[in-house]
Amino acid sequence: MSNRLYLIVSGGVFFLVAIFHLLRLRYHWPIIVGARVIPHSLSYAGFPVSSGYFVWACWLFVRTLRTNAEKNR
């Protein structure tokens, strides 16, 4: 797998995870695993973390594009 494809896929996954955390907080969706209820505080922490990973993947992708453009000059 090339680095670009990896960054696109991982960035997309982290974007979706961030959106789901945000929607869970907005609409108060419960998450129940077995008999345990996952607290909303997990989404308060998960949203900025997954958003940060998404931004990082985008930054690395753009940096890869710029590096390849400079090599082709």
Secondary structure as UniProt FT lines:
FT   HELIX           3..27
FT   STRAND          31..33
FT   TURN            34..35
FT   STRAND          36..38
FT   HELIX           41..71
//
